[in-house]
Amino acid sequence: MKKYFAESELIINKDGSIFHLHLKPEHLADKVILVGDPGRVSLVASHFNTTECEVENREFRTITGLYKGKRITVLSTGIGCDNIDIVLNELDALANIDFNTRNEQETFRQLTLVRIGTCGGLQLYTPTGTFIASEKSIGFDGLLNFYVGRNDVCDLDFEEHFKTHMHWNPQLGAPYVIDADSELIERIAADDMVRGVTIACGGFFGPQGRELRIPLADPKQNEKIENFEHNGYRITNFEMESSAVAGLARLMGHKAMTCCMVIANRRTKEANANYKNSIDGLIQLVLDRI
């Protein structure tokens, strides 16, 4: 028997669109590009041959169109894993719940989700301008810990080694380690992106080791992160969404990965504030390979 979703659990607007994204099921393509910045949606869509719809609510802006014969939806998520929880759950609902009956669809529809973002590099071999594909993500956000099946999809051995190395403070909540979809990594990263381990942080300042007026609980955090190694993997970059994208997609049965351009290197203390002029190269790679 298919699951029924009550009005309080699946909120549908009067026009038949889903609560936050304001999208209707017919607006959604099977291939989805996620970006943080609503302004970047237009940059991605500028490469489309045709567009069929444009929807906007709060930080969530969506354009669906055709690129070289491929139907693609590009959607902005805003910043943070909390927003990814909204976006992925609502995208999955659009794909796999009948909005008329509120029952789960008879046939599962799999989405392909690629996040294009920016990040901070943590190794000397990830200078500004580097494209990094997140082969693994470490979630500092704790989001996946709220869902059944978390241990079934996470790399528990990696988690334990990381917590031991970091002398992890349990007050922070348990970090989780999740793999991106392997086929998608091979296709999108190809041979011209660095394949790395990304930490998705719950904030831009303290959680990423930036200290302004409030002292850090662990001033050595970034040094320990930069020195961590396990089974040949090193941590390459910080950003704020990759773990939730990969983790929720894995639990739902979708294919997902994150690729980012480094706009600041935390070891060399260099940053490129004018990155918006150069991220278009990464966008074109993803559009061609998704």
N, C-alpha and C positions, 0 to 999 in steps of 0.2 A: 504494500500500500504506500502510495506516494505521500510525502510529508505535506501537511497544510501549514501555512504561515499566517498567523493572526495579524490584524491591522496594527497592533502595537509593536510587532516585531518587524514587519515589512510595511513601511509607510509609503503609500502611493498618493501622489498629488491628484487633485481633482481632474487635471488634464490627462491623467494616465501615465505621468512620468514619475520616476523614482525620486524620493524625498530630497536628497542633497544635490545630486548631479543634474536633476531636471531632464534626464534622458528618458526616451521611450525605447522599448526593445528594438524597434526597427531602425533606430539611430546607430546601433552598435555593430561595428565590423568585427570579424574574427581576429584580425591583427590590430593590436592596440599599442600605441606609443604613449608612454607616460612622461610628462615633464613637470618640474616643480613650478616654474614661473608661467603664469597665464600669458605673459607677453611672448613666450617662446612657442606657444601654440600656433600663432600666425607665421612664425619663421618656418616651422615644420610644414604647415599647410601651404606655404608659398611655393613649395615644390610639387604640389598636387596638380594633376592635369585638369581635374574637375572637382568641385565640392558640392555636397548634397545637403548638408545641414550645418548650422552653427548654433550652439546652445551655451548659455552662460548663467551661472548662479554662484555668488560669493567668489571664492578662489578657483572654482571648478569651471573651466572653459573647455568646450569640446568642439572639434570640427571633424567631420567624416567626409572622405572623398576618395578619389582614385589616383594612384601613383603607378604609372607604367602598367596599368591593368590590374593592380592589386588594390582592393578596397581596404582602407586603413582609417582607424579612428585615432586622433591625437587628443589627449586630455591632460589638463593641468591638475596637479594634486595639491599645490601649496607645499608647505614645508612640514616634514615630520612623519613618523610612523603612525601617529594617531589619525592623520588624514588618510594614510594608505589603508588603514582599517576600514574607513568609510568607503573609499574608492573601490577597493577590490571586492568587498562584500556587495556593493551595489552593482558593480559590473557583472559579478557572478549571478546575482539575482536577475538582472536583465537577460542574461543568457540562458538561465536554467530554471526559472520560475515562470509559470503562466500567470500573468497579471490579472486575467479575468477570473480564474478559479482560485488563485492563491495556492495552487498545488505545484509541487516539483514537476518539471517537464519529464515526459516519458523517456526522451533521448537526451543524453548528456551532450552539451556543446562545449568543446574545449577552446579556450582563448589562448592566443600567443601575446605575451605582454613584455615589452622591452622599455625599461626606464632609461631615459637619456638625462644625465645630470652633470653637475660639477662637484668637485671634491678637493680635499687637501691631501697632497702626497706625503708619505711618511718615510720613503726610502730615497737614497741618493739617485737611484735609477728611475725615479718617477718625478722628473722636473716638471715645471709648468708646461702645459701643452700636451702632456702624455695622455693617451687614451687608455683607460683601465677597464677591463671587463671583470666583474666581481664573480669569480669562480666560486668563492665561499663568502658568506657574510656573517659577521658576528653582531648579534642584536643586543645593544645595551638598553633598548627600549622596553624589553620585557613583554611585548605584545603577544607573542606566540604562546607564552606561558598561560594565557587565559583559555586556550583551546585544547580540546581532547585530541590526542594523536601527536602532540608536540614531540615526545620522545621517539616516536616512530620515524619521524622525518629528519631529525637533527643528528649531527655528528657528535655523539655523546663523549667519545674518547677525546676529540679535539677540545670540547668544552672543559673537560676535567683538567687537561694539561694547561689550558689557558688560565683557568681560575687559580691553579697552583702557582703558575709563573707570576701572576699578578698579585698574589696574596689577596684574593678577592674579598672585599667587604660585603657580607651578606645583606647589609642595609641597602645596598644598591639594587637588589633583585638579581635573579639568576640570568646571566647572559646565555644566549642560544646561538648555535652555529648551524647554518643551513646552506646547502648547495644550490646553485642555480641549475636550471635544466641543462644537462650536458650536451644534448644535440643543438640547443640554441646557442650555447657558448661556442661550439665548433663553427656554427654557421655565421654568427655575428662577429665574434672576435677574430676569426680566421687566423692570419699570421701577422697582422699588423696592429694588434692591441696587446698590452701587457695583461696577462691573466693573474689576478691577485686575490688577496683576502681583504675584504672591506669591513670596517667597523661602522655600523649605523648607530649614531649617537642620539641621545634624547635631548640634545640642545647644541647650540653653536659655540657657546663660551666654555663654562666649566666642564661639561662632559667631554669636550674636545681638548681639554688642557689649557684653555686660554684663561689667563688671569687678568682681570681688570681691578675693580676695587674690592672684590671679595676673594680672600685667600682660598686656594684649592685644598680639598680634603686630602688628596694624594698628589703632591707636587712632582713625584717621580713617575706618574702614570704614563706619560707619553714616552719617556725613556724606556720603560719596561715593554711597552707595546712595540716600539721600534726594534727592540732586541729579541722579541719572541720568534721562535721557529719551531715548527712541528711537522714531521714527515715531509720536509722540503718546502713547506709553505711559510711565507713571511707575510706580515700584515703590510699592505701597500698604501692604504688610503682611508680617510675619514669621509663619511657623508651622513645622511640622516634618514634614508628610506629603504635601502637595498634589502635589509633583513626581512622587513615586513612584506615586501613585494615577493621575494622568493619563498618565504615561509607560508604565507597565506595561499599563494598559488599552488604550492606543493600539496597542502591540505585539501584544496578544492579540486585538484586534478588538472590545473592549467600549466602551461609552459611559461616560465618567466626568467628574466635576467636583468641585470643593471650594467650599463656602461657609462663611464663618466670621463670628463676631461679635467685634468688637474689644473686648478687656477691658483693654487698656493702650495708651496712646499714648506712643510713645517720644520724640516731639518735645516734647510738653507735660509729660511726666513724670507723667501722670495714670494711675491704675489703678482698676479696679472689682473688688475681690476677691469681691464678692457677686453675680457674674454669673449664677450658677446659677438665680437667680430670674427672669432675663429672657431666657435663651437659648431658652425654650419657644416664644417667638414665631417664631424662626427655624425651629425644629423643625416647627411647624404649617404654615409656608409650604412647606417641602420636602415634607412628607407630602401636601399638597394638589396639588403640582405635579409630583411624580415620576411 
